[in-house]
Amino acid sequence: MRYLVTGGGGFLGGRLARELLSRGEDVRVLGRHDYPDLAAAGAECHVGDIRDSQAVKAASRGCDGIFHVAARAGVWGDRQEYFSINVRGTANVLQACLEEKVTRLVYTSSPSVVFDMARLDIENGDESLPYPKRYAAVYPESKARAEKMVLAANGWDIVVGDDGVSRPRVERLATCALRPHLIWGTGDPHLAPRIVNRAKAGKLKIVGTGKNRISMTHVDNAALGHIQAMAALSADSPVAGQAYFINDPEPVAMWAWINRLLHGAGAKELDKRVPYRLAWLAGAALEAVHGLFPRLGEPPMTRFVAAQLAGSHWFTCAKAVRDFGYAPKKDLEEAMKSLIASFLCLHAGRRVSDRGGGKT
């Protein structure tokens, strides 16, 4: 089978592409740059912007399925840019499915699409959680818009085999959305480095009680969930048209996890606390100031970040287990040891892989 992975140069996209290649699949990636390591592994690399409909169509041509992973992430930035990448880019992928006769699409969404600022804690949340009426950040708003588009496109008619002579056949587009939460692991360029760097700079404190629990998703488990969903996805399967939470089996105590990471990375563990309400008010004030003066960049605190740091947000994967056999397999204790080792080796000028903990 031939699959397209948009955002194949990213953390999840790259791991997904490599896992598909290891299974003998024909893999094509679409990203903004060349990726020599993926090309060397056997992937066909297309350089292009997800906002360029022609680039998306060209990359989709001849594919049996698309993993749409590419996105503009983060908690602060230009609204138009978020929507052009996350919403218009997704519309381009859907249009490419129609025009290039691709009948299966797995979309990488986010649990933040259901975060309602009026509800601080989500515990054992499932897919019945509604979309909120208002969002405190443009990222979850844009991801929710894109997710709705993808799920609404499930069942679209796709005309295949139209050679002008024989009678064309009509198939239906099958789509689903996956919501991995806080993707982590060795090679992570975002979550773990940001935590460690902010802590070392004295810019991170415990927000709230420090007892909140969260779901996290190791990148290998996230990649596996995408592959399992694609394998089960068809027009008449229970997966079609559905959204799913996928994460590691059990929630973790957020601040204990962070302090273990900091300790292992040679940074001071956190003990100072900030009340949630104070952090929320500071975030609101900073958003106003940074909104007026864009050159200031990202505020050190926002309302969305305050809620993320103080609240519990963990989810059940029961629906994914039931519908497509989601079965995370990563040894999380070994993965954590490898993540910590990667910081130590990076400091020493080396790099570590969490596939067995060996040096590469």
Buried (B, 14 or more C-beta within 10 A) or exposed (E): BBBBBBBBBBBBBBBBBBBBBEEEBBBBBBBEEEBEEBEEBBBBBBBBBBBBBEBBBBBBBEBBBBBBBBBBBEBBBEEEEBBBBBBBBBBBBBBBBBBBBBBBBBBBBBBBBBBBBEBBEBEEBBBEBEBBEEBBBBBBBBBBBBBBBBBEBBEBEBEEEEEEEEEEEEBBBBBBBBBBBBBBBBBBEBBBBEBBEBBBEEEBBBBBEBEBBBBBBBBBBBBBBBBBBBBBBBBEBBBBBBBBBBBBEEBBBBBEBBBBBBEBBEBEEBEEBBEBEEBBBBBBEBBEEBEEEEEEEEBBBBBBBBBBBBBBBBBBBBBBBEBBEBEBEBEBEEBBBBBBBBBEBEEEEEEBBBBEBEEE
